[in-house]
């Protein structure tokens, strides 16, 4: 129920609902914000949109 409510809020704003997991232990992963695929070695930010990973 909570997830459905959040998805409706995002849809009202005209944003896409994405279910992406960013695995920084993998050799390569995908940014959950912009969906850019990149190599994870030593990365703390997405090389495309600069989303910071902790």
C-alpha positions as CSV (number, residue, x, y, z in Angstrom):
1,X,0.0,0.0,0.0
2,X,2.8,2.4,0.9
3,X,4.7,1.7,-2.3
4,X,1.6,2.2,-4.4
5,X,1.1,5.6,-2.7
6,X,4.7,6.6,-3.5
7,X,4.4,5.5,-7.1
8,X,1.2,7.6,-7.5
9,X,3.0,10.6,-6.0
10,X,5.9,10.3,-8.4
11,X,3.5,9.7,-11.4
12,X,1.6,12.9,-10.5
13,X,4.8,14.9,-10.8
14,X,5.3,13.4,-14.3
15,X,8.4,11.4,-13.3
16,X,9.1,7.8,-14.3
17,X,8.9,5.1,-11.6
18,X,12.2,3.1,-11.7
19,X,13.1,0.0,-9.7
20,X,16.9,0.1,-10.1
21,X,19.5,-1.3,-7.7
22,X,22.9,0.2,-7.8
23,X,25.4,-2.6,-6.9
24,X,28.8,-0.9,-6.3
25,X,30.4,-4.3,-5.6
26,X,29.7,-5.4,-9.2
27,X,32.3,-4.7,-11.9
28,X,29.7,-2.6,-13.7
29,X,26.4,-1.0,-12.5
30,X,23.6,1.4,-13.5
31,X,22.9,4.7,-12.0
32,X,19.4,4.7,-10.4
33,X,18.9,8.4,-11.3
34,X,20.0,8.7,-15.0
35,X,20.3,5.0,-15.9
36,X,23.9,5.4,-17.2
37,X,25.9,2.2,-17.0
38,X,29.5,2.6,-15.7
39,X,32.4,0.7,-14.2
40,X,32.4,0.9,-10.4
41,X,36.1,0.7,-9.5
42,X,36.8,3.7,-7.3
43,X,33.6,5.6,-8.2
44,X,31.9,7.8,-5.7
45,X,29.7,9.7,-8.1
46,X,27.8,8.9,-11.3
47,X,30.0,10.0,-14.2
48,X,27.0,11.3,-16.1
49,X,24.7,13.0,-13.5
50,X,27.1,13.3,-10.5
51,X,24.7,11.4,-8.1
52,X,26.8,10.7,-5.0
53,X,27.1,7.2,-3.7
54,X,28.0,6.5,-0.1
